Protein backbone atom coordinates (compact mmCIF):
# COMPACT_ATOMS: atom_id res chain seq x y z
CA UNK A 1 0.00 0.00 0.00
CA UNK A 2 1.63 3.17 -1.14
CA UNK A 3 0.66 6.36 0.67
CA UNK A 4 -2.61 7.68 1.97
CA UNK A 5 -4.48 7.52 -1.36
CA UNK A 6 -4.52 3.73 -1.17
CA UNK A 7 -5.76 3.94 2.41
CA UNK A 8 -8.60 6.22 1.36
CA UNK A 9 -9.63 3.90 -1.48
CA UNK A 10 -9.99 0.95 0.90
CA UNK A 11 -13.36 0.71 2.68
CA UNK A 12 -13.42 -0.04 6.40
CA UNK A 13 -14.82 -3.51 6.99
CA UNK A 14 -14.14 -3.87 10.72
CA UNK A 15 -15.34 -1.46 13.40
CA UNK A 16 -14.25 -1.66 17.02
CA UNK A 17 -16.62 -0.39 19.67
CA UNK A 18 -16.23 0.54 23.31
CA UNK A 19 -15.61 -3.11 24.25
CA UNK A 20 -12.28 -2.85 22.48
CA UNK A 21 -10.36 -5.81 21.12
CA UNK A 22 -12.34 -9.03 21.58
CA UNK A 23 -11.85 -12.60 20.38
CA UNK A 24 -14.66 -12.12 17.86
CA UNK A 25 -12.94 -9.05 16.39
CA UNK A 26 -9.65 -10.94 16.13
CA UNK A 27 -11.39 -13.88 14.42
CA UNK A 28 -13.15 -11.57 11.97
CA UNK A 29 -9.94 -9.76 11.04
CA UNK A 30 -8.13 -13.09 10.49
CA UNK A 31 -10.98 -14.29 8.26
CA UNK A 32 -10.99 -11.08 6.25
CA UNK A 33 -7.20 -11.11 5.86
CA UNK A 34 -7.42 -14.63 4.42
CA UNK A 35 -10.07 -13.50 1.93
CA UNK A 36 -9.00 -9.96 1.08
CA UNK A 37 -5.31 -9.80 2.16
CA UNK A 38 -5.80 -6.24 3.44
CA UNK A 39 -8.26 -4.92 6.05
CA UNK A 40 -9.15 -1.41 7.11
CA UNK A 41 -10.20 -1.08 10.76
CA UNK A 42 -11.87 1.88 12.46
CA UNK A 43 -12.52 2.34 16.15
CA UNK A 44 -14.55 4.62 18.39
CA UNK A 45 -12.91 7.46 20.24
CA UNK A 46 -13.72 5.82 23.60
CA UNK A 47 -12.61 2.32 22.53
CA UNK A 48 -9.81 0.71 24.50
CA UNK A 49 -7.82 -0.31 21.43
CA UNK A 50 -4.21 -0.53 20.27
CA UNK A 51 -3.62 -1.24 16.55
CA UNK A 52 -0.25 -2.89 17.33
CA UNK A 53 -2.03 -5.40 19.58
CA UNK A 54 -4.45 -6.28 16.80
CA UNK A 55 -1.57 -6.76 14.36
CA UNK A 56 0.23 -9.07 16.82
CA UNK A 57 -2.96 -11.00 17.61
CA UNK A 58 -3.75 -11.59 13.95
CA UNK A 59 -0.13 -12.06 12.84
CA UNK A 60 -0.63 -9.28 10.32
CA UNK A 61 1.52 -6.36 9.30
CA UNK A 62 0.34 -2.94 10.44
CA UNK A 63 0.65 -0.87 7.27
CA UNK A 64 -0.66 2.51 8.37
CA UNK A 65 -2.44 4.27 11.23
CA UNK A 66 -4.11 7.63 10.81
CA UNK A 67 -6.37 8.98 13.52
CA UNK A 68 -8.73 6.17 14.53
CA UNK A 69 -8.18 4.16 11.35
CA UNK A 70 -5.64 1.42 10.68
CA UNK A 71 -4.81 -0.79 7.74
CA UNK A 72 -3.56 -4.33 8.28
CA UNK A 73 -2.05 -6.55 5.62
CA UNK A 74 -1.73 -10.30 5.54
CA UNK A 75 1.75 -11.31 6.61
CA UNK A 76 3.46 -12.98 3.68
CA UNK A 77 4.91 -16.37 4.54
CA UNK A 78 8.15 -17.02 3.04
C-alpha positions as CSV (number, residue, x, y, z in Angstrom):
1,X,0.0,0.0,0.0
2,X,1.6,3.2,-1.1
3,X,0.7,6.4,0.7
4,X,-2.6,7.7,2.0
5,X,-4.5,7.5,-1.4
6,X,-4.5,3.7,-1.2
7,X,-5.8,3.9,2.4
8,X,-8.6,6.2,1.4
9,X,-9.6,3.9,-1.5
10,X,-10.0,1.0,0.9
11,X,-13.4,0.7,2.7
12,X,-13.4,0.0,6.4
13,X,-14.8,-3.5,7.0
14,X,-14.1,-3.9,10.7
15,X,-15.3,-1.5,13.4
16,X,-14.2,-1.7,17.0
17,X,-16.6,-0.4,19.7
18,X,-16.2,0.5,23.3
19,X,-15.6,-3.1,24.2
20,X,-12.3,-2.8,22.5
21,X,-10.4,-5.8,21.1
22,X,-12.3,-9.0,21.6
23,X,-11.8,-12.6,20.4
24,X,-14.7,-12.1,17.9
25,X,-12.9,-9.0,16.4
26,X,-9.6,-10.9,16.1
27,X,-11.4,-13.9,14.4
28,X,-13.2,-11.6,12.0
29,X,-9.9,-9.8,11.0
30,X,-8.1,-13.1,10.5
31,X,-11.0,-14.3,8.3
32,X,-11.0,-11.1,6.3
33,X,-7.2,-11.1,5.9
34,X,-7.4,-14.6,4.4
35,X,-10.1,-13.5,1.9
36,X,-9.0,-10.0,1.1
37,X,-5.3,-9.8,2.2
38,X,-5.8,-6.2,3.4
39,X,-8.3,-4.9,6.0
40,X,-9.2,-1.4,7.1
41,X,-10.2,-1.1,10.8
42,X,-11.9,1.9,12.5
43,X,-12.5,2.3,16.2
44,X,-14.5,4.6,18.4
45,X,-12.9,7.5,20.2
46,X,-13.7,5.8,23.6
47,X,-12.6,2.3,22.5
48,X,-9.8,0.7,24.5
49,X,-7.8,-0.3,21.4
50,X,-4.2,-0.5,20.3
51,X,-3.6,-1.2,16.6
52,X,-0.3,-2.9,17.3
53,X,-2.0,-5.4,19.6
54,X,-4.4,-6.3,16.8
55,X,-1.6,-6.8,14.4
56,X,0.2,-9.1,16.8
57,X,-3.0,-11.0,17.6
58,X,-3.8,-11.6,13.9
59,X,-0.1,-12.1,12.8
60,X,-0.6,-9.3,10.3
61,X,1.5,-6.4,9.3
62,X,0.3,-2.9,10.4
63,X,0.6,-0.9,7.3
64,X,-0.7,2.5,8.4
65,X,-2.4,4.3,11.2
66,X,-4.1,7.6,10.8
67,X,-6.4,9.0,13.5
68,X,-8.7,6.2,14.5
69,X,-8.2,4.2,11.4
70,X,-5.6,1.4,10.7
71,X,-4.8,-0.8,7.7
72,X,-3.6,-4.3,8.3
73,X,-2.1,-6.5,5.6
74,X,-1.7,-10.3,5.5
75,X,1.8,-11.3,6.6
76,X,3.5,-13.0,3.7
77,X,4.9,-16.4,4.5
78,X,8.1,-17.0,3.0
